[in-house]
Amino acid sequence: MTGYSLKDDGYSFKKIMHGKKWVGRVVKHATDPVYLGIIGKITVRMPSETGAFREVAARAMGFNSVDALLQKNAEVRVENRQIRAEAKIVVGEMLRGNFDPLFEKMKSEAAIPRRRN
């Protein structure tokens, strides 16, 4: 969950940590058979402890749901795979003594700034 983790310190709840900082908790609801995930003002009710953790962490990161987070991660993985494949092609050509793909890549990178999300 990109920096978020669930830690059991022996309390009646589990801590949600962001790095080394305690930011929230997951606790079993007293009357209903659900778990509550809480980070700041964000509260989520889910049937499982892990589900509550994943959902509240995704919402704390700015996504509407865990599925939206997983979809974004899949898109980023595809984009990164394409970038690495292009780099391997350019390096392969450089090792053969052809530096034209490198110069073309440098021109295109300078003309179009890389998008950051």
MDAnalysis code that builds the backbone (N, CA, C; Angstrom):
import MDAnalysis as mda
import numpy as np

u = mda.Universe.empty(351, n_residues=117, atom_resindex=np.repeat(np.arange(117), 3), trajectory=True)
u.add_TopologyAttr("name", ["N", "CA", "C"] * 117)
u.add_TopologyAttr("resid", np.arange(1, 118))
u.add_TopologyAttr("resname", ["MET", "THR", "GLY", "TYR", "SER", "LEU", "LYS", "ASP", "ASP", "GLY", "TYR", "SER", "PHE", "LYS", "LYS", "ILE", "MET", "HIS", "GLY", "LYS", "LYS", "TRP", "VAL", "GLY", "ARG", "VAL", "VAL", "LYS", "HIS", "ALA", "THR", "ASP", "PRO", "VAL", "TYR", "LEU", "GLY", "ILE", "ILE", "GLY", "LYS", "ILE", "THR", "VAL", "ARG", "MET", "PRO", "SER", "GLU", "THR", "GLY", "ALA", "PHE", "ARG", "GLU", "VAL", "ALA", "ALA", "ARG", "ALA", "MET", "GLY", "PHE", "ASN", "SER", "VAL", "ASP", "ALA", "LEU", "LEU", "GLN", "LYS", "ASN", "ALA", "GLU", "VAL", "ARG", "VAL", "GLU", "ASN", "ARG", "GLN", "ILE", "ARG", "ALA", "GLU", "ALA", "LYS", "ILE", "VAL", "VAL", "GLY", "GLU", "MET", "LEU", "ARG", "GLY", "ASN", "PHE", "ASP", "PRO", "LEU", "PHE", "GLU", "LYS", "MET", "LYS", "SER", "GLU", "ALA", "ALA", "ILE", "PRO", "ARG", "ARG", "ARG", "ASN"])
u.atoms.positions = np.array([
    [0.817, -1.192, 0.000],
    [0.000, 0.000, 0.000],
    [0.863, 1.259, 0.000],
    [1.899, 1.285, -0.693],
    [2.715, 2.472, -0.914],
    [2.964, 3.275, 0.358],
    [3.738, 2.722, 1.237],
    [4.128, 3.453, 2.441],
    [3.261, 3.169, 3.645],
    [2.082, 2.623, 3.459],
    [1.194, 2.315, 4.582],
    [1.378, 0.858, 4.989],
    [1.334, 0.612, 6.297],
    [1.425, -0.760, 6.792],
    [0.533, -0.905, 8.014],
    [0.169, -2.138, 8.301],
    [-0.679, -2.456, 9.438],
    [0.195, -3.137, 10.484],
    [0.208, -2.591, 11.697],
    [1.114, -3.083, 12.737],
    [0.312, -3.498, 13.972],
    [0.592, -4.692, 14.479],
    [-0.061, -5.192, 15.688],
    [0.886, -5.009, 16.865],
    [0.532, -4.097, 17.779],
    [1.345, -3.849, 18.969],
    [0.728, -4.453, 20.226],
    [-0.287, -5.308, 20.079],
    [-0.896, -5.945, 21.230],
    [-2.092, -5.211, 21.793],
    [-2.489, -4.102, 21.177],
    [-3.670, -3.379, 21.628],
    [-4.923, -4.057, 21.074],
    [-6.090, -3.532, 21.424],
    [-7.339, -4.080, 20.905],
    [-7.586, -3.636, 19.466],
    [-6.699, -2.845, 18.925],
    [-6.756, -2.390, 17.541],
    [-5.376, -2.561, 16.930],
    [-5.314, -2.452, 15.604],
    [-4.021, -2.473, 14.921],
    [-3.735, -1.077, 14.406],
    [-2.482, -0.700, 14.493],
    [-2.065, 0.633, 14.063],
    [-1.863, 0.664, 12.554],
    [-2.245, 1.760, 11.937],
    [-1.907, 2.019, 10.546],
    [-0.722, 2.976, 10.571],
    [0.367, 2.531, 9.992],
    [1.592, 3.320, 9.983],
    [1.861, 3.824, 8.573],
    [2.344, 5.054, 8.484],
    [2.829, 5.592, 7.220],
    [4.306, 5.863, 7.433],
    [5.113, 4.937, 6.945],
    [6.535, 4.968, 7.283],
    [6.673, 4.586, 8.747],
    [7.226, 5.498, 9.552],
    [7.352, 5.236, 10.985],
    [6.328, 6.021, 11.799],
    [5.439, 6.738, 11.120],
    [4.456, 7.585, 11.805],
    [3.122, 6.857, 11.936],
    [2.548, 6.896, 13.136],
    [1.249, 6.293, 13.393],
    [0.178, 7.259, 12.907],
    [-0.600, 6.851, 11.904],
    [-1.583, 7.755, 11.306],
    [-3.025, 7.311, 11.496],
    [-3.262, 6.052, 11.865],
    [-4.636, 5.594, 12.006],
    [-4.716, 4.249, 12.683],
    [-5.920, 3.659, 12.626],
    [-6.108, 2.358, 13.277],
    [-7.188, 1.565, 12.567],
    [-7.146, 0.254, 12.754],
    [-8.202, -0.653, 12.307],
    [-8.693, -1.370, 13.552],
    [-10.010, -1.283, 13.808],
    [-10.586, -1.850, 15.027],
    [-11.853, -2.611, 14.677],
    [-12.117, -3.685, 15.418],
    [-13.349, -4.446, 15.229],
    [-14.493, -3.674, 15.885],
    [-15.593, -3.505, 15.152],
    [-16.745, -2.789, 15.670],
    [-17.352, -3.566, 16.829],
    [-17.825, -2.872, 17.860],
    [-18.313, -3.523, 19.075],
    [-19.603, -4.301, 18.850],
    [-20.530, -3.791, 18.046],
    [-21.827, -4.452, 17.900],
    [-22.025, -5.114, 16.546],
    [-21.451, -4.558, 15.494],
    [-21.604, -5.117, 14.151],
    [-20.410, -6.009, 13.817],
    [-20.606, -7.008, 12.953],
    [-19.468, -7.864, 12.565],
    [-18.640, -7.237, 11.437],
    [-18.187, -6.004, 11.637],
    [-17.377, -5.309, 10.642],
    [-16.155, -4.709, 11.323],
    [-15.208, -4.296, 10.491],
    [-14.012, -3.614, 10.974],
    [-14.048, -2.167, 10.503],
    [-13.570, -1.278, 11.341],
    [-13.485, 0.132, 10.999],
    [-12.032, 0.484, 10.724],
    [-11.803, 1.136, 9.588],
    [-10.487, 1.666, 9.273],
    [-10.556, 3.168, 9.399],
    [-9.660, 3.770, 10.174],
    [-9.715, 5.198, 10.440],
    [-8.335, 5.808, 10.208],
    [-8.295, 6.809, 9.341],
    [-7.113, 7.649, 9.165],
    [-7.627, 9.080, 9.127],
    [-7.285, 9.859, 10.148],
    [-7.769, 11.232, 10.228],
    [-9.287, 11.253, 10.272],
    [-9.905, 11.987, 9.333],
    [-11.366, 12.076, 9.276],
    [-11.976, 11.031, 8.351],
    [-11.147, 10.179, 7.763],
    [-11.627, 9.150, 6.839],
    [-11.936, 7.888, 7.636],
    [-13.175, 7.411, 7.523],
    [-13.593, 6.192, 8.207],
    [-14.228, 5.253, 7.192],
    [-13.847, 3.988, 7.247],
    [-14.341, 2.979, 6.313],
    [-14.809, 1.764, 7.100],
    [-15.931, 1.191, 6.698],
    [-16.450, -0.042, 7.304],
    [-16.329, -1.157, 6.280],
    [-15.649, -2.238, 6.660],
    [-15.461, -3.375, 5.762],
    [-15.617, -4.673, 6.559],
    [-15.944, -5.776, 5.877],
    [-16.132, -7.044, 6.587],
    [-14.837, -7.703, 7.075],
    [-13.687, -7.259, 6.563],
    [-12.428, -7.854, 7.017],
    [-11.448, -6.765, 7.447],
    [-10.527, -7.171, 8.296],
    [-9.507, -6.253, 8.800],
    [-8.625, -5.735, 7.664],
    [-8.194, -6.654, 6.816],
    [-7.341, -6.278, 5.687],
    [-8.095, -5.385, 4.706],
    [-9.358, -5.704, 4.478],
    [-10.167, -4.885, 3.575],
    [-10.319, -3.465, 4.082],
    [-10.550, -3.315, 5.384],
    [-10.682, -1.979, 5.974],
    [-9.371, -1.210, 5.851],
    [-8.265, -1.888, 6.111],
    [-6.953, -1.232, 5.991],
    [-6.690, -0.769, 4.569],
    [-6.890, -1.663, 3.608],
    [-6.602, -1.322, 2.214],
    [-7.493, -0.185, 1.715],
    [-8.773, -0.225, 2.072],
    [-9.709, 0.794, 1.606],
    [-9.396, 2.162, 2.210],
    [-9.158, 2.224, 3.513],
    [-8.882, 3.508, 4.146],
    [-7.533, 4.071, 3.686],
    [-6.552, 3.202, 3.448],
    [-5.252, 3.678, 2.957],
    [-5.387, 4.228, 1.534],
    [-6.169, 3.551, 0.696],
    [-6.376, 4.038, -0.668],
    [-7.068, 5.399, -0.660],
    [-8.064, 5.554, 0.197],
    [-8.759, 6.844, 0.277],
    [-7.850, 7.931, 0.846],
    [-6.987, 7.576, 1.784],
    [-6.047, 8.555, 2.333],
    [-5.047, 9.006, 1.262],
    [-4.767, 8.142, 0.279],
    [-3.862, 8.505, -0.813],
    [-4.578, 9.288, -1.907],
    [-5.901, 9.496, -1.759],
    [-6.632, 10.316, -2.712],
    [-7.421, 9.546, -3.754],
    [-7.539, 8.245, -3.618],
    [-8.302, 7.439, -4.560],
    [-9.694, 7.174, -4.004],
    [-10.654, 6.904, -4.889],
    [-12.024, 6.627, -4.452],
    [-12.177, 5.237, -3.862],
    [-11.323, 4.312, -4.285],
    [-11.413, 2.935, -3.793],
    [-10.089, 2.222, -4.031],
    [-9.997, 1.011, -3.498],
    [-8.809, 0.196, -3.712],
    [-8.684, -0.158, -5.189],
    [-9.823, -0.414, -5.834],
    [-9.795, -0.764, -7.259],
    [-9.204, 0.364, -8.101],
    [-9.536, 1.622, -7.763],
    [-8.973, 2.760, -8.491],
    [-7.464, 2.835, -8.294],
    [-7.010, 2.565, -7.076],
    [-5.570, 2.552, -6.793],
    [-4.872, 1.446, -7.571],
    [-5.459, 0.258, -7.568],
    [-4.852, -0.867, -8.290],
    [-4.826, -0.607, -9.797],
    [-5.877, 0.036, -10.330],
    [-5.913, 0.368, -11.757],
    [-4.804, 1.368, -12.104],
    [-4.628, 2.387, -11.267],
    [-3.575, 3.382, -11.495],
    [-2.197, 2.723, -11.419],
    [-2.003, 1.824, -10.445],
    [-0.725, 1.120, -10.332],
    [-0.444, 0.282, -11.570],
    [-1.482, -0.358, -12.119],
    [-1.305, -1.163, -13.332],
    [-0.903, -0.279, -14.509],
    [-1.528, 0.894, -14.628],
    [-1.177, 1.822, -15.712],
    [0.266, 2.292, -15.584],
    [0.687, 2.602, -14.380],
    [2.062, 3.069, -14.158],
    [3.056, 1.961, -14.471],
    [2.726, 0.707, -14.096],
    [3.624, -0.407, -14.408],
    [3.804, -0.576, -15.909],
    [2.714, -0.440, -16.675],
    [2.805, -0.564, -18.132],
    [3.673, 0.554, -18.695],
    [3.462, 1.772, -18.214],
    [4.260, 2.915, -18.691],
    [5.739, 2.716, -18.360],
    [6.036, 2.269, -17.146],
    [7.436, 2.045, -16.754],
    [8.074, 0.926, -17.570],
    [7.299, -0.111, -17.874],
    [7.812, -1.217, -18.692],
    [8.187, -0.705, -20.088],
    [7.347, 0.169, -20.650],
    [7.638, 0.731, -21.970],
    [8.892, 1.600, -21.933],
    [9.042, 2.381, -20.889],
    [10.222, 3.236, -20.759],
    [11.494, 2.391, -20.675],
    [11.448, 1.316, -19.870],
    [12.631, 0.448, -19.753],
    [12.937, -0.267, -21.065],
    [11.895, -0.666, -21.798],
    [12.119, -1.343, -23.081],
    [12.776, -0.388, -24.084],
    [12.304, 0.855, -24.122],
    [12.917, 1.841, -25.019],
    [14.375, 2.084, -24.644],
    [14.649, 2.147, -23.360],
    [16.026, 2.377, -22.913],
    [16.931, 1.216, -23.313],
    [16.431, 0.000, -23.206],
    [17.227, -1.162, -23.607],
    [17.532, -1.129, -25.098],
    [16.562, -0.712, -25.893],
    [16.778, -0.614, -27.344],
    [17.851, 0.429, -27.643],
    [17.759, 1.582, -26.998],
    [18.740, 2.653, -27.227],
    [20.131, 2.200, -26.810],
    [20.247, 1.555, -25.673],
    [21.559, 1.085, -25.211],
    [22.109, 0.022, -26.156],
    [21.245, -0.869, -26.621],
    [21.685, -1.886, -27.578],
    [22.254, -1.272, -28.844],
    [21.576, -0.248, -29.331],
    [22.082, 0.441, -30.526],
    [23.390, 1.163, -30.234],
    [23.505, 1.747, -29.039],
    [24.760, 2.430, -28.689],
    [25.914, 1.436, -28.649],
    [25.687, 0.243, -28.121],
    [26.736, -0.761, -28.059],
    [27.162, -1.224, -29.446],
    [26.253, -1.097, -30.413],
    [26.588, -1.438, -31.799],
    [27.289, -0.271, -32.509],
    [27.350, 0.873, -31.820],
    [28.025, 2.027, -32.412],
    [27.069, 3.022, -33.062],
    [25.777, 2.796, -32.975],
    [24.785, 3.686, -33.571],
    [24.200, 4.561, -32.464],
    [24.590, 5.849, -32.448],
    [24.130, 6.768, -31.418],
    [22.920, 7.586, -31.850],
    [22.411, 7.372, -33.055],
    [21.260, 8.129, -33.546],
    [20.012, 7.949, -32.673],
    [19.666, 6.714, -32.236],
    [18.486, 6.582, -31.364],
    [18.627, 7.361, -30.050],
    [19.855, 7.449, -29.520],
    [20.081, 8.217, -28.300],
    [19.806, 9.693, -28.548],
    [20.324, 10.226, -29.642],
    [20.118, 11.643, -29.948],
    [18.641, 11.938, -30.198],
    [17.961, 11.020, -30.884],
    [16.524, 11.201, -31.127],
    [15.742, 11.190, -29.812],
    [16.109, 10.291, -28.921],
    [15.438, 10.199, -27.623],
    [15.677, 11.461, -26.812],
    [16.904, 11.991, -26.871],
    [17.227, 13.208, -26.128],
    [16.449, 14.395, -26.677],
    [16.286, 14.478, -28.000],
    [15.509, 15.558, -28.600],
    [14.050, 15.475, -28.185],
    [13.485, 14.272, -28.219],
    [12.074, 14.125, -27.889],
    [11.819, 14.384, -26.401],
    [12.740, 14.002, -25.531],
    [12.579, 14.243, -24.094],
    [12.685, 15.730, -23.790],
    [13.536, 16.465, -24.505],
    [13.681, 17.886, -24.264],
    [12.459, 18.650, -24.771],
    [11.844, 18.191, -25.851],
    [10.700, 18.881, -26.428],
    [9.413, 18.625, -25.629],
    [9.273, 17.427, -25.082],
    [8.048, 17.055, -24.367],
    [8.407, 16.721, -22.929],
    [8.074, 17.616, -21.985],
    [8.393, 17.316, -20.591],
    [7.562, 16.136, -20.095],
    [8.171, 15.320, -19.259],
    [7.537, 14.113, -18.732],
    [6.449, 14.494, -17.739],
    [5.308, 13.858, -17.842],
    [4.161, 14.142, -16.992],
    [4.357, 13.460, -15.640],
    [4.108, 14.167, -14.548],
    [4.213, 13.635, -13.186],
    [2.835, 13.683, -12.534],
    [2.445, 12.577, -11.906],
    [1.152, 12.542, -11.196],
    [1.361, 12.525, -9.717],
])
